[in-house]
């Protein structure tokens, strides 16, 4: 009988289980009036992810656990498939729970959501660019990556990578006719510090390919560093904003229910009643299938390139749409709040755990190393975007905090933020604001990402 402890501790399943258990226990600890709830899994995942990455790096060829260590490093601690699976399993019940109110929410707040989505993404892009100007070591591609990371937007990252490839290809073709300043910036991205007579002419095919790869890598590095800090900022803001700005959350919830209740009575008089079931497994999985497929559709928008909702946006939009319809024949989409709530909570803690595990080593490396400035930029940008969305949404547009909290996270396309809103308010209503704001924010983020690539840094 044998038991390989080293391979056991590096198993993604063991790492997720440990981080969830520790995180949930940590989330129950009260810090004055504040507790992190399910978000505690993020912080335990960050610490455990940082530790196990360093632990795996110590194994040499020939060690018994070398294969397990290499698999962990190759997968980024936890394979991205776990990340996507738990993300979908979290977003779908959230969408189904919020679906019955989505029509009334859009009618009441639709125009305001559009304003918020453009405002939040613009503040994030402008802040990223302004702060990048103060550093000579940051490329425009890293700026875009930090922007999508600080706003915790995975679909935004996909769009940024695509536009980075196109912009890098265009710059590579125009290199010979560029100014000396442009050439110097170009070479910096290639990893070459000096502008010499030998590198002022046209680039070889090899160097063009290297530039494009480095441009994509710059987006990835910026996003990887910015993402976990963006998540932390959203979690802290959603917990602290009500106390900081003296918002009576329970009163806001009652007012929101009254607003939605009056519209609900009018709708009931005009439409059929949809029967709610305890749980429909076929219906639930069908929503996952439909939503994921919807997210894979890319629409070509000329100079903006191909834009798709991704797994998050597709799953949420699909759940809101089918949940609003209610049923199709014998397949039901209106299910028990209690059962959907359990699935949502379980998926959320595992999703946050995988976020922490996948990005933990980057967080601490950024704080202690060369990425510290990018980490600082992501914190500043994320907070500025959040604060701008809150101030305008609350005091200019007069939006109820229950729906505003979801709309702010939708403006950042931040799924972890939505999870925190739901956890903090003990209500699924923020999801309606998130779902209504998300598509506008994604489009705005793509536009601003393209602009950032073209801006001089």
VOVEXKOL-98375 format. One record per atom (N, C-alpha, C): x, y, z; residue in one letter. Coordinates in steps of 0.2 Angstrom, whole numbers, plus 5000, padded with zeros to 4 digits. Layout:
BEGIN
XYZA...
END
This chain:
BEGIN
500449945000X500050005000X500450065000X500350114996X500750174995X500250234994X500550294996X500150354996X500650414994X500550444988X501050494986X500750564988X501050584994X500750644997X500950704992X501550704989X501750764985X501250774979X501050714976X500650724970X499950734972X499750714978X499050724981X498950794982X499450834985X499350904987X499350944980X499650914975X499650954969X499050944964X498650894966X498050884963X497550944962X497250964956X496851014956X496151004960X495950944961X495350934965X495550944972X496050924975X496250934982X496351004983X496651044979X496751114979X496151154980X495651134975X495051164975X494651154982X494651094984X494251074990X494551104996X495251104996X495551145002X495351215002X495451244996X495351324996X494651334998X494151294995X493451314997X493251305004X493551255007X493351245014X493651295018X494351315017X494651365021X494351435020X494151445013X493851505011X493251515014X492751465014X492151475017X492151485025X492651455028X492751465035X492951535036X493451555032X493651625033X493151675032X492751665027X492151705025X491651715031X491651675035X491151675041X491451715047X492051735046X492351775052X492151845051X491851875056X491651945056X492251995058X492352045053X492752095054X492352165056X492152165062X491652225064X491052205061X490752245057X490052225054X490152185047X490752175045X490952155038X491152075039X490952035034X491151975033X491151955025X491651915023X491751905016X491251855013X490951815017X490551765014X490851715010X490551695004X490851654999X491451684996X491551744996X492151774993X492751754996X492751735002X493351705006X493751655002X493351614998X493651564994X494151594989X494051654987X494551694982X495251704986X495151724992X495751744996X496151684998X495851625000X496151565002X496451534995X496151544989X496351514983X497051554981X497051624982X497651664980X498251634984X498151624991X498751604995X498951534993X498451494992X498651424991X498951414984X498651454979X498951454972X499651474972X499751534976X500451554976X500951504979X500751474985X501151424988X501351364984X500751334981X500851274977X501251284971X501251344968X501651354962X502351354963X502551384969X503251384971X503451314973X502951284976X503151214978X503251164972X502851174967X502951134961X503551144957X503851204958X504451224954X505051194957X505051164963X505651134966X505751064964X505351034960X505450964958X505850964952X506350914952X506750904947X506650834943X506850834937X506750774933X507050714937X506650664937X506750604941X506450594947X506150654950X505750654956X505150614955X504850584960X504250544960X503650594958X503650654960X503050694959X503250744953X503750734949X503950784944X503450794939X503050734937X502550734932X501950774934X501750764941X501250804943X501350874944X502050894946X502250964946X502250994939X502450964934X502450994928X501751004925X501250954927X500550964924X500251024928X500451034934X500151094938X500351154935X501051164933X501351224930X501051234923X500951184919X500751184913X499951214913X499551184917X498851204918X498751274921X499251304924X499151364928X498851344934X499051294938X498851264944X498151224943X497651264940X496951224939X496851244932X496651184928X496451194921X495951244920X495951284915X495451334913X494751304912X494751244911X494051214910X493651214916X494051204922X493651204928X493351274929X493751324927X493551394928X492951404924X492951384918X492351394913X491751354916X491851294918X491251254920X490951284926X491351304931X491051334937X490751404936X491051444931X490751504929X490051494926X489951444921X489351434918X488851414923X489051364928X488551344933X488351394938X488751444939X488551504943X488051554939X488251564933X487951614929X487251594928X487151534926X486451504923X485951514929X486051484935X485551494940X485351564942X485951604942X485851674943X485351714938X485451694931X485051714926X484351694927X484251634928X483551604929X483251634935X483551644940X483251684946X483051754945X483451784941X483251854939X482851864933X482751814929X482351824923X481651854923X481351834929X480651854929X480551934930X481051964932X481052034933X481452074927X481752044923X482252074918X481852124913X481252104911X480852144907X480652214910X480452214916X480252274920X480852314922X481452284923X482052314924X482252354918X482252324913X482552354906X482052414905X481352404905X480952464904X481052524909X481252504915X481352564920X482052594919X482552554918X483252574919X483652574912X483352554907X483752534901X484152584898X483952654898X484352704895X484952724900X484752714907X485252734912X485852674912X485652614910X486152564910X486652574904X486352604899X486852614893X487352674895X487052724899X487552774901X488052744906X487852704910X488352674915X488852634911X488652594907X489152544903X489652584900X489452644896X489952684893X490452714897X490152744903X490452784908X491052744911X490852684914X491252644917X491852614913X491752594907X492252574903X492652624900X492452684899X492852744897X493252764903X493052774909X493452794915X494052744915X493852674915X494352624915X494952634910X494752644904X495152654898X495652714899X495252774901X495652834901X496152824907X495952794913X496352794919X496952744917X496852694913X497452654912X497952684907X497652724903X498152764898X498552814902X498152854906X498452914909X499052884914X498952824918X499352804922X499952764919X499852744913X500352704909X500852764906X500652824905X501152874903X501652884907X501552874914X502152884919X502652834919X502552784915X503052724915X503352714908X504052714908X504352704901X504352634899X504252584904X504252514903X503652484901X503152514900X502452484898X502252494891X502052444888X501852454881X501152464880X500852484875X500152494874X499752434874X500052374873X499752314873X499652294881X500152304885X500152294892X499552334895X499552394893X499052444895X498352414894X498252394888X497552364886X497452304891X497952254892X497852204896X497652224903X498052274906X497852294913X497152324913X496952354908X496252384907X495752324907X495852274903X495352214904X495352174910X495952174913X496052144919X495752174925X495852244925X495652284931X494852284931X494552274925X493852274925X493552204924X494052154926X493952084926X493552054921X493752074915X493352054909X493652004905X493451944905X493751884901X493551894893X492851914892X492751924885X493151984882X493252034887X493652094885X494352074883X494652024887X495252004885X495351964878X494851924877X494751894870X494751944864X494351994865X494352054860X494952094860X495252104866X495952134866X496452094862X496452034863X496951994860X496951994852X496251994850X496151994843X496352054840X496152114843X496352174840X497152194841X497452164846X498152164847X498552134841X498252074839X498652044833X498552084827X497952114826X497852154820X498252224820X498252254826X498652314827X499452304826X499652244829X500352234829X500552214822X500152184818X500352164811X500352224807X499852274808X499852334804X500552374806X500752384812X501352414814X501952384812X501952324811X502552284809X502652304801X502152304798X502152324791X502352394789X502252444794X502352514793X503052534797X503352484800X503952494804X504452544800X504652524794X505252554791X505052634790X504452654789X504252724788X504052754794X504152724800X503952754806X504452804809X504352844813X504752894816X505252854821X505752894823X506252854827X505952844834X505552884836X505152874843X504752814842X504352804837X503952744836X504352684835X504952684832X505352624831X505652604838X505852654842X506152644849X505652604853X504952624853X504452594856X504352524854X504352514847X504252454844X504852404846X505452424846X506052384848X505952364855X505752404859X505652394867X505152334868X504652334863X504152274864X504552204861X504952214857X505352154854X505852134859X506052174864X506552154869X507252184867X507252234863X507852264860X507852334863X508352354867X508352424870X508652474866X509052464861X509352514858X509152524850X509152584848X508952594841X509652604837X509852554833X510452564829X510352564822X510852574818X510752574811X510552514808X510752454811X510552394809X509852374810X509452404814X508752394815X508252454814X508552494809X508052544807X507752534800X507952474797X507652464790X507052414791X506752384786X506252344786X506352284791X505852254794X505952204798X505852134794X506252084797X506252024794X505551984796X505351934792X504751904794X504751874801X505351854803X505451824809X505351874815X505551934814X505451984819X504752014819X504452014813X503752034813X503351984817X503451914816X503151864820X503251874827X503851884829X504051894836X503651954839X503652014835X503252074838X502552054839X502252014834X501552004835X501451954842X501851904842X501851864848X501951904855X502451954855X502551994861X501952034862X501652064857X501052104858X500552064861X500352004859X499851964862X500051944869X500751934870X500951914877X500851974882X500952034879X500952094883X500252104886X499752094881X499052094883X498852044889X499151984888X499051924893X499351944899X499951974899X500351984906X499952044909X499752094906X499352144909X498752124912X498352084908X497752054911X497852004917X498351964916X498451914922X498651954928X499052004928X499152044934X498552084936X498252114931X497652164933X497052124936X496952064933X496252024935X496152014943X496651984946X496451974953X496452034957X496752084956X496752144959X496052184958X495852174952X495152204950X494652164954X494652094954X494152054958X494152084965X494752094968X494752114975X494452174976X494652224972X494352294972X493552294972X493252254967X492552244967X492252214973X492552164976X492252134982X492252184988X492852214989X492852264994X492352324993X492352344987X491852404986X491152384987X490952324985X490252304985X490052284993X490552274997X490452265004X490452335008X490952375006X491052435009X490652495007X490452505001X490052554998X489452575002X489052525004X488452545008X488552575014X489052545018X489252575024X489552645023X490052655018X490352715017X489952765015X489452755011X488952805009X488252805012X488252765018X487652765022X487052745019X487052685015X486452665012X486152605016X485552615017X485152565021X484952515016X485252455016X485152405011X484552375011X484252365018X483652335018X483052375016X483152445017X482652485014X482652495007X483252485004X483352484996X482952424994X483052364997X482752304995X482052304995X481752335000X480952345000X480752394995X481052444994X480852494989X480952464982X481452424981X481452394974X480952344973X480752304978X480252254978X479552284976X479452344979X478852384978X478852404971X479352434968X479452454961X479252394956X479552334958X479452284953X478752254954X478552254960X477852224962X477352254958X477352324957X476752354953X476752334946X477352324943X477452304936X477252234936X477352194941X477252124940X476452114940X476052154944X475352144944X475052164937X475352214933X475152234927X475352174922X475852144922X476052094918X475652034918X475452014925X475051954926X474351964923X474152024922X473452034920X473452024912X474052034909X474152034902X474451964899X474751924903X475051864900X474951804904X475151744902X474951684905X475351674911X475151634916X475551624922X476051564920X476651564922X477151514921X477251474927X477151404926X477151364932X477851354934X478051354940X478651344943X478751274946X479251244944X479451174946X479951174951X480051124955X480651114960X481251124956X481351074951X481951074947X481851034941X482051054935X482051024929X482751014926X483050954927X483750944925X483850954918X483350934914X483350944906X483351014905X482951054908X482851124907X483551164909X483851144915X484451174917X484951164912X485051104910X485651084906X485551114899X484951114897X484751144890X484951224890X484851254896X484951324897X485751334896X486151284899X486851294899X487051284892X486751234888X486951214881X486851274877X486251304878X485951364873X486451424875X486551434881X486951494883X487651494881X487951434882X488651424879X488651434872X488251404868X488251404861X488151484859X487651514862X487551584860X488151624861X488551614866X489151644868X489751634862X489651584859X490151564854X490051604847X489451634846X489351664840X489751734840X490051744835X490451804834X490151844828X490051914829X489751954824X490252004822X490352004815X490852054813X490652124812X490952164816X490752234816X491352284813X491552264807X491952304803X492652314806X492852384808X493452394811X493552374818X492952354821X492952324828X493152254828X493152224822X493352154822X492752104824X492852044826X492351994828X492152004835X491552014837X491352024844X490851964846X491051934852X490551884854X490451894862X489951864864X489851874872X490251824876X490551774873X490951724877X490451684882X490851644885X490451594890X490051634895X490251684898X489951714903X489251754900X489451794895X488851834892X488351794889X488551734886X488051694882X487651654887X487951624893X487651594898X487051634901X487351694903X486851744906X486251764902X486451784896X485951804891X485451744890X485651684889X485251624887X484851614893X485051614899X484651604905X484151654906X484351724905X483851774906X483251764901X483451744895X482951744889X482451684891X482751624892X482351564893X481951564899X482251594905X481951604911X481351654910X481451704906X480851754905X480251714901X480451674896X479951634893X479551584897X479951554902X479651514907X479651434905X479451424900X479451344898X479351344890X479551284888X479451264881X479251194881X478551184880X478251124880X478351094887X478651034887X478651004894X479351014897X479751064894X480351084897X480251144901X480451154908X480351204912X480951244914X480951314914X481451354915X481351394922X480751394924X480651424931X480651374936X481151384940X481251324945X481351354952X481351314957X481351334964X481951384966X481751434969X482351484971X482851444976X482551404980X482951374985X483451324982X483251284977X483751234973X484251274969X483951324965X484451364961X484951404965X484651424971X485151464976X485751414978X485551354979X486051304982X486651294976X486351284970X486851274964X487251334963X486951394964X487251454963X487851464968X487651454974X488151464980X488751414979X488551354977X489151304977X489551324971X489251334965X489651354959X490051414961X489851464964X490151524966X490851514970X490751474975X491351474979X491951434975X491751384971X492151344967X492451394962X492051434959X492251484954X492851534957X492651564962X493151604966X493751574968X493651504970X494251464972X494751454966X494451444960X494851434954X495151494952X494851554952X495151614951X495751634955X495651614962X496251624966X496851584965X496651514964X497151464962X497551484956X497251504951X497551514944X497951584944X497751634949X498151694948X498551714955X498551664959X498851674966X499651694965X499951654961X500651664960X500851734957X500351754952X500451824949X500351874954X499851874958X499751924963X500351944967X500651884970X501251904975X501851914971X501951884965X502551904961X502451984959X501852004957X501752074955X501952124961X501652104967X501752144973X502552144975X502852094973X503552094976X504052104970X503852104964X504252114958X504152164953X504352154947X504252204941X503552224940X503052184941X502452194940X502052244945X502452264950X502052304955X501752364952X502052394947X501752454944X501052444941X501052384937X500452364934X499952344939X500152314944X499652294949X499352364952X499752414953X499552474956X499052504951X499252504945X498752534940X498052504940X498052434940X497452394940X497052414946X497352424952X496952444958X496652514957X497052554955X496852624954X496252634949X496352594943X495852594937X495252564940X495252504943X494652474945X494252514950X494652544955X494252584960X493952644956X494352684952X494052744948X493452724944X493452664941X492852654937X492252634941X492352594947X491852584951X491552644954X491952684957X491752744960X491352794955X491552804949X491252844944X490552814943X490552744942X489852714941X489452724947X489652714953X489252724959X488952794959X489452844959X489252914960X488752934955X488852924948X488352944943X487752904944X487752834945X487152794945X486752814951X487052824957X486652834963X486452914963X486852954962X486653024964X486453064957X486653044952X486453084945X485853044942X485852984942X485352944938X484852914943X484952914950X484452894955X484252824955X484752774954X484652704953X484652674960X484152634961X484152594968X484752554968X485052554974X485652514976X485652444974X485052414975X485052334973X485152324966X484852364961X484952354954X485652384952X485852444955X486452484954X487052434955X487052404960X487652364962X487752314956X487252274953X487352234948X487552264941X487252324940X487352364934X488152384934X488352404940X489052424940X489552364938X489352304941X489752244939X489652234932X489052244929X488952224922X489352274918X489352344920X489752394917X490552374917X490752334921X491452304922X491452234919X490952204917X490852134914X491152094920X491052104926X491352074931X490952014934X491051954932X490651904935X490751894943X491451894945X491551884952X491251944956X491152004953X490852054956X490152044957X489752014952X489051994953X488951944958X489451894959X489351854964X489451884971X489851934972X489951964978X489252004980X489052044974X488352074975X487852034978X487751974975X487251934977X487351904984X487951894986X488151864992X488051924997X488251984996X488152035001X487452055002X487052054997X486352084997X485852024999X486151964999X485651905000X485051904995X485251924989X484651934984X484951924977X484551894973X484751884966X484551944961X484251994964X484052044960X484552084956X485152094959X485752124955X485852094948X485752034947X485852004941X485452034935X484852054936X484452094931X484852154929X485152194933X485552254931X486152234928X486452174930X487052154927X486952134920X486452094919X486252064912X486052114907X485752174910X485552224905X486152274903X486652274907X487152324906X487752284902X487852224903X488352184901X488552194893X487952184889X488152184882X488452254880X488152314882X488352374880X489052384883X489252364889X489852374892X490452334887X490252274885X490652234881X490852264875X490352294871X490452334865X490952394866X490752424872X491152484873X491852464875X491952414878X492652394880X493052374874X492752344869X493052324863X493352384859X492852434859X493052494856X493652534859X493652534866X494152574870X494852534869X494752464869X495352424868X495752434862X495352444857X495652464850X495952524850X495652574853X495952644854X496552644858X496552604864X497152604868X497752574864X497652524860X498252494856X498552544851X498152594849X498352644844X498652704848X498552714854X498752774858X499552764859X499952824859X500652824860X500752824868X501252784870X501352774877X502052794878X
END
